Amino acid sequence: MKQRTKRPWLRAQGRFRRERALARMLDYAGQMLDAGIDIRKAFEIASATGADEAREMAQDVVRRLEQGRLLSGAFASHLSPFDHAILVSAEHTGQFANGLRECAGRMTSRHAWLERTVKTAAYPCALYVGCCCLAVFVRLRVLPELRGLELQLATVGGGGAMWHAVTLLPLVCLFGLTGLPVAYVLAYGIRRRTTLTIRLPLDGLRRLLVTERFAYQLAVLLGAGLTLVDALQIAERTIPTEVRTRVGDTRPYSEAILAGEVLSRLLARSPHIDRLLVELTEIGERTGDLADSMQRAASLMQQRIEAQLETLSRWLEPCLTVVMGGVVGSTVFSVFGPMYQTIGQLGNS
């Protein structure tokens, strides 16, 4: 018998609950490592006291460690690439406990923002779905009845074409608004698989996220005493492909540095690196404290990311409300317009 697949919203809910339990377990394990407990023992304790999702993950991590995997490699299938990059940097600097806690803190902050966003958008989205159902019901059941009444009364005159266009207005709004997310996903997929340059609304936020993670990795690695070349070699394994893309240069950052290039100039050639990191990198190269400059850049960009996410959450509800009002208004107008026309012509006759 085939297993029944979970619905998408159930899978998303299960993934959200699993990541929240994972964040608590990582923070707990990091505290135990700081206390001097062996990592296998720490995760065995975490697997005995955590939730079911965290218990399964902890048992899998312990099994991989017993097979001789690297510390960061044991978590590779349980974390996102960005979160896993934090553990890779922490492992190379001997600060794995701090990496676990940092990873847990970022996951907790991300989930808190998602919870606020869902709570903000839940009520407008429910009303929007109701308005869409109303628009479809009016178009399929109410408007044909009005059309039939007009034909029976022989009142269809010169304004019939205009009112026929008006009755299509709710469906035009509905399909137009529904098509925007689909068009965004298609444009993003085309841009990833081709060489076309397509600008999308959230490109600035994604550039900040990618740049902040890259700066944070370099700050951790350089702060632990690694050379710039070694730090770049480690960071390049986990950063997205677009960060490694530079205009007129296909070499990795580490090879370009060995060839005599300057990091700030290399970063300036990448369209996917935020300008703030370029400026602070140039200052760090002049002062000789590149690790501090990277740390400052990561901190400043983290503040900008939080500010943009808060702005996005704050504007989400009023935008959905305006969209909902447009669908309701067009639906009401498409019903009462032909109705008033029919009643008026009936009175004149």
GUDOMAR-492141 format. One record per residue (C-alpha): x, y, z. Coordinates in steps of 0.1 Angstrom, whole numbers, padded with zeros to 4 digits, always signed. Example, Ala and Ser with C-alpha at 12.3 -4.5 7.8 and 13.67 -1.06 7.14 Angstrom:
+0123-0045+0078
+0137-0011+0071
This chain:
+0000+0000+0000
+0013+0034-0009
+0020+0059+0018
-0004+0089+0017
+0016+0121+0011
+0010+0150+0035
-0006+0181+0023
+0017+0211+0017
+0005+0231+0047
+0009+0201+0069
+0045+0196+0057
+0052+0233+0063
+0038+0231+0098
+0058+0200+0105
+0090+0216+0092
+0084+0247+0113
+0078+0227+0145
+0109+0206+0137
+0131+0236+0132
+0119+0252+0164
+0126+0221+0184
+0160+0219+0167
+0169+0254+0177
+0161+0246+0214
+0182+0215+0212
+0212+0232+0196
+0212+0259+0222
+0209+0233+0250
+0238+0212+0234
+0259+0244+0230
+0255+0252+0267
+0265+0216+0277
+0296+0218+0255
+0306+0250+0272
+0303+0232+0305
+0329+0206+0293
+0305+0177+0284
+0316+0156+0255
+0297+0163+0223
+0284+0127+0220
+0272+0127+0256
+0257+0162+0251
+0235+0151+0222
+0226+0118+0240
+0213+0139+0269
+0195+0162+0244
+0179+0132+0226
+0166+0120+0260
+0151+0153+0270
+0140+0170+0238
+0109+0167+0216
+0104+0139+0192
+0117+0158+0162
+0148+0169+0181
+0153+0134+0196
+0155+0119+0161
+0179+0145+0149
+0202+0141+0179
+0202+0104+0175
+0212+0108+0138
+0240+0132+0147
+0254+0108+0173
+0253+0080+0148
+0271+0101+0122
+0298+0111+0147
+0303+0075+0156
+0309+0068+0119
+0337+0093+0119
+0320+0123+0103
+0332+0158+0109
+0312+0178+0135
+0297+0202+0109
+0291+0173+0084
+0269+0155+0110
+0245+0184+0108
+0245+0189+0070
+0212+0173+0063
+0194+0189+0092
+0202+0226+0086
+0198+0251+0058
+0230+0260+0039
+0232+0294+0057
+0229+0278+0091
+0253+0250+0082
+0279+0276+0071
+0280+0290+0106
+0289+0255+0120
+0316+0251+0093
+0332+0283+0103
+0329+0275+0141
+0344+0241+0136
+0375+0255+0118
+0381+0280+0146
+0375+0256+0175
+0344+0275+0187
+0318+0249+0179
+0297+0255+0211
+0295+0292+0202
+0285+0282+0166
+0257+0260+0179
+0243+0288+0201
+0247+0314+0172
+0229+0290+0149
+0201+0285+0174
+0198+0322+0180
+0194+0329+0143
+0168+0302+0139
+0148+0314+0168
+0149+0350+0155
+0138+0338+0121
+0109+0318+0135
+0098+0347+0157
+0096+0369+0126
+0077+0342+0107
+0052+0339+0136
+0046+0376+0137
+0041+0377+0099
+0017+0348+0099
-0003+0364+0127
-0004+0397+0109
-0015+0382+0075
-0038+0354+0087
-0069+0376+0091
-0066+0396+0058
-0057+0364+0039
-0088+0346+0053
-0109+0376+0042
-0092+0377+0008
-0100+0340+0002
-0137+0347+0012
-0138+0376-0012
-0124+0355-0040
-0151+0328-0033
-0177+0355-0034
-0164+0369-0067
-0165+0334-0083
-0200+0328-0069
-0213+0361-0082
-0198+0354-0117
-0211+0319-0119
-0246+0321-0103
-0258+0357-0098
-0247+0374-0130
-0262+0347-0153
-0295+0352-0135
-0293+0390-0141
-0284+0384-0177
-0313+0362-0182
-0336+0387-0166
-0323+0414-0190
-0330+0392-0220
-0365+0384-0208
-0373+0421-0203
-0356+0429-0236
-0337+0457-0219
-0303+0450-0233
-0293+0482-0251
-0262+0501-0260
-0249+0498-0225
-0249+0460-0225
-0213+0456-0237
-0201+0480-0211
-0219+0462-0183
-0206+0429-0196
-0171+0442-0193
-0179+0454-0157
-0191+0419-0147
-0156+0406-0157
-0138+0431-0134
-0138+0409-0103
-0124+0379-0121
-0098+0401-0138
-0087+0414-0104
-0087+0379-0089
-0066+0363-0116
-0043+0393-0119
-0035+0393-0082
-0031+0356-0081
-0008+0356-0111
+0017+0380-0094
+0033+0354-0071
+0033+0329-0100
+0050+0354-0123
+0076+0362-0095
+0084+0325-0091
+0087+0319-0128
+0110+0350-0132
+0132+0339-0104
+0135+0304-0119
+0144+0318-0153
+0170+0340-0138
+0187+0311-0120
+0188+0288-0150
+0197+0314-0176
+0220+0344-0181
+0191+0368-0183
+0193+0398-0159
+0159+0402-0143
+0154+0425-0114
+0129+0413-0088
+0113+0432-0058
+0131+0413-0030
+0166+0413-0046
+0179+0440-0022
+0169+0419+0008
+0184+0387-0005
+0217+0406-0013
+0218+0418+0023
+0212+0383+0036
+0239+0367+0015
+0264+0395+0021
+0258+0395+0059
+0264+0357+0061
+0296+0360+0040
+0309+0388+0063
+0300+0369+0094
+0319+0338+0083
+0350+0359+0074
+0348+0377+0108
+0347+0344+0127
+0375+0328+0107
+0398+0359+0107
+0391+0366+0144
+0403+0330+0152
+0437+0338+0136
+0433+0322+0101
+0449+0339+0072
+0427+0357+0046
+0434+0330+0020
+0425+0301+0043
+0394+0320+0055
+0382+0326+0019
+0389+0289+0010
+0366+0278+0038
+0339+0305+0032
+0337+0298-0005
+0325+0262+0001
+0293+0274+0017
+0285+0308+0001
+0259+0309-0028
+0271+0308-0063
+0261+0344-0071
+0285+0357-0044
+0314+0341-0062
+0303+0356-0095
+0323+0387-0105
+0323+0408-0137
+0352+0397-0159
+0367+0373-0134
+0359+0337-0128
+0387+0328-0103
+0379+0319-0067
+0385+0347-0042
+0414+0328-0026
+0432+0323-0060
+0427+0360-0069
+0442+0370-0035
+0472+0348-0041
+0477+0364-0075
+0480+0398-0058
+0445+0412-0060
+0429+0432-0032
+0398+0418-0015
+0378+0451-0016
+0383+0454-0053
+0372+0418-0059
+0341+0424-0038
+0334+0456-0058
+0332+0436-0090
+0304+0414-0077
+0269+0428-0083
+0256+0405-0055
+0277+0421-0027
+0263+0450-0008
+0283+0482-0011
+0286+0486+0027
+0308+0455+0029
+0330+0468+0001
+0336+0501+0020
+0343+0485+0053
+0366+0460+0037
+0386+0488+0022
+0388+0505+0056
+0399+0472+0073
+0427+0467+0046
+0440+0502+0054
+0439+0498+0092
+0451+0462+0092
+0421+0449+0112
+0400+0432+0086
+0383+0409+0112
+0369+0439+0131
+0357+0455+0098
+0339+0423+0088
+0323+0420+0122
+0310+0456+0120
+0297+0450+0085
+0279+0419+0096
+0264+0437+0126
+0252+0467+0105
+0237+0446+0078
+0219+0424+0104
+0203+0456+0117
+0193+0466+0082
+0178+0431+0075
+0158+0433+0107
+0145+0468+0098
+0135+0457+0063
+0117+0426+0076
+0098+0447+0101
+0088+0471+0074
+0077+0442+0052
+0056+0428+0080
+0041+0463+0088
+0030+0469+0052
+0017+0434+0046
-0016+0438+0064
-0027+0472+0048
-0017+0459+0014
-0038+0428+0017
-0066+0449+0031
-0065+0472+0000
-0064+0442-0023
-0094+0427-0005
-0113+0460-0008
-0106+0461-0045
-0120+0426-0050
-0151+0433-0028
-0157+0467-0045
-0155+0453-0080
-0177+0424-0071
-0204+0446-0056
-0202+0470-0085
-0205+0442-0110
-0237+0430-0093
-0255+0463-0086
-0245+0480-0118
-0265+0457-0141
-0292+0454-0115
-0298+0492-0113
-0297+0494-0151
-0323+0467-0154
-0345+0483-0128
-0342+0517-0144
-0351+0505-0179
-0379+0485-0164
-0393+0517-0148
-0390+0537-0180
-0409+0510-0200
